[in-house]
Amino acid sequence: MASSGTFSGSIRSGHYALSISWTQTPNVSANTSTIQVSIALINDWSLQVSGRTDNRITIDGTTQTFSSPGVYSTGTHQFNTVSQVVNHNSDGTKTLTITAVYYIRATLSGTYYDSITATATITLDTIPRASTVTAPDGTIGTALTLTVNRASTAFVHTLTYSFGARSGTIASRTISTSISWTPLMSLCNQIPNAISGTCTITCTTYNGTTQIGTSTSYLTLTVPSSVVPTISDLIVTRVDGDVPSSWGVYVATKSKATVTIQGAAGSYGSTISSYSITGGGYSSSESSLTTGFLNSSGAITFRARVTDSRGRFSDYATVSITVQSYSVPSFTSYESDRCTSDGVLSGDGTYIQALNRFRYSSCNGHNSVTTQIEYKRSTESTWTTDPGNFSSNVACIFGGGLISTEYSYDIRYTLTDAFSSVSVLDVVSTAAVFMDFKAGGTGIAFGKVAEDDGMDVDMNAHFRRDVTLDSDLKVTGETRLNGLSYFTGRVSFSGDATFYGNVSGFAKCYYGTCTTSAGTTSKTVTCANFTRAVGAIVTIFMSNANTATSPRLNINGTGLTYLAYGGVRISGAYRWLAQSMVTVMFTGTYYEVLSIGATWNPAVSGAGSYSYREGHFNYQGGLVTLSWCVSGTFSSTTTTSTVTSITGLPFTNHGQGVASGGGVAYGCRVTGASFGGWCISSGESSIGGRSESITTNGTVTLGSMYNYPSMTFTLSGTIQMRVLD
């Protein structure tokens, strides 16, 4: 680009030249330029021509004529000066062509020349037009600075914005090139489902009252982090159930709670998209949560928050309740003894003294307990209710002298509170005698009156020699085995059995499942009712293989524990495949691996089709025993030198020692007299057949087993090998 310049055209090797000089005078407001052109003839050879009036000059497509004086000597001869106003493009640029023609009409050295032409295409200086604006990204509600890149100091600018459906003026006809703008917080309403949006800034440029043009810039406006949804309140109400509403308290295992989010609202146009309430072991994704029965006592805190359409979370709202503990009333001890009317214990008494100890939950003073006493002869079915009652650890006398010394009595004590009732049974024997015979001689009793046939004992017995029972042992009360118990034969329990010591010969077994990915070290096992005790055995179905080193198991959340073989922690990786059954036993330190078993899918090299194929493996302590049976036909119809082998082994040989086994092969051609077993071949990826050929000197040589064309083959066998840890 230039605002002036020169160019020329000539004849006769430059001895006669038409020289053009031009200048540009811009008009910024009009977006035009005046082009002034000076024309001269320069000749260093002689010339004699008269004046001309029909010379032509064309500027940007507009043609004018100019006159020239007569030329009668050498030198520079100045002609007329012409000017032309040209329009610039809307962006202020302009390129034009100037062409001048001087009609010399002269014969020079015998050659006639009509004219000399000079032409050139020139690019004018650009007339500054619309200014540009630079706008940085910002946060709604926070001031940011817009920078105007002004093309001329005479220009003024109006800045406007557009954001979503909102628009407005930032500055009007300002001469400033640095404008501070704080986007209104109400603009957040334009992006209710996003945290940021694109804002358009438009700069309109004026020269005086004349609009020069416009330019646009784009920036990202972000919703402030403080704009989040809100919760006005979190309330909780009791669901009393069996709890009397007059108590006004929560009772563990008897009460529920309804927690409700109130006044959840978005901010600046956002809406609530999800809810979350947690507490007391319960959770909900709704605006309200009704718990199941509250299982814990003490303070329980519920937390809630909401998420809005921008994906932002509210602050947590909390509410706490106090839950009263509750347990079913229970007897800690109970005693029933014969006594006299004044409470003196006597084996011949016709009254009964009860000394019971019990406990119950007061539920902060709201719950109470009532007591009841019933009795009957042990041989009868009808109970008599005594009008009295009993208190904990306070002797109570009942029976009214009606408790015959000739009979045993069943006693029933009952506790009843607002929710539950519990009873215990006791027995009061007959009058105390050392020994008594039943009339007729069919019964004998020690420590009581004989009431039934057979032997009846109502005193402590200490047997200092072996006791042999040739018939069933029936125990109607609780039997506790508090020491080491040995069962050498079959033991059958038709009901619950509780052992407080070790029981030799028993190991509790469980079944679990694991879906943890192969590369994850910590494996999560789901196993119902699992208790991690020494000797506990678990068989786990592994959905995935294991490729992680030093694997660990977490069975039912009882803690991560390493696997081991022979008490040594496993540090390797390839211990099981997908769909394996892994059996472990807890030793107190590790999960000792007892076995790993699964199936595999053997294939035969050269086989065209199969009628049957199946493989199994068992993995113990670093050794794998593989077994298989495959039957089918070969695809080849001619004898081939390709060794027939079983492929698809699920494990890789350790590379130490021999991995070999035995089996049978039918329908395969062998080079020797008989088939002699199997060995690992093909880089430990397959099992190759082996044949034996016995020479005259008794030397055993190993050959290869090849496809036997068009025959049905059957290959089966086992192989054992050490595998990689």
ABEGO torsion letter per residue (X at the ends): XBABEBBBBBBGGGABBBBBBBBBBBBAAAGBBBBBBBBBBBBABBBBBBBBAABBBBBGGBBBBBBBBBBABBEBBBBBBBBBBBBBBAAGBBBBBBBBBBBAGBBBGGBBBABBBBBBBBBBBBBBBBBBBBBBBBBBGBBBBBBBBBABAABBBBBBBBBEABBBBABBGBABABBBBBBBAAAAAABAABABBBBBBBBBBBBEABBAEBBBBBBBBBBBAABBBBBABBBBBBBAEABBAAAGBBBBGABBBBBBBBGBBBBGGBBBABBBBBEGGBBBABABBBBBBBABBEBBBBBBBBBBAAGBBBBBBBBBBBBBBBBBBBBABBBBBBBBAAGBBBAABABBBBBBBBBBBAGGGABBBBBBBBBBBAABABBBBBABBBBBGBBBBBGGGABBAABBBBBBBBBBBAABBBBBBBBBBBBBBABBBBBGGABBBBGBBBABBEBBBBBBBBBABBBBBABBBBBABBBBBABBBBBABBBBBABBBBBABBBBGBBBBBBBBBABBAABABBBBBBBGBBBBBGBBBBBBBABBBABBGBBBBBGGAEBBBBBBGGBBBABABABBBGBBBBBBBAGABBBBABBBBBBBBBBBGBABBABBBBBBBBBGGBBBBBBBBBEBBABABBBABBBBBBGBABBBAGBEBBBBBEBBBGBBBABABBAEBBBBGGGABBBBBBBBBBAAGBBBBBBBBBBBGBBBBBBEBBBBBBBX
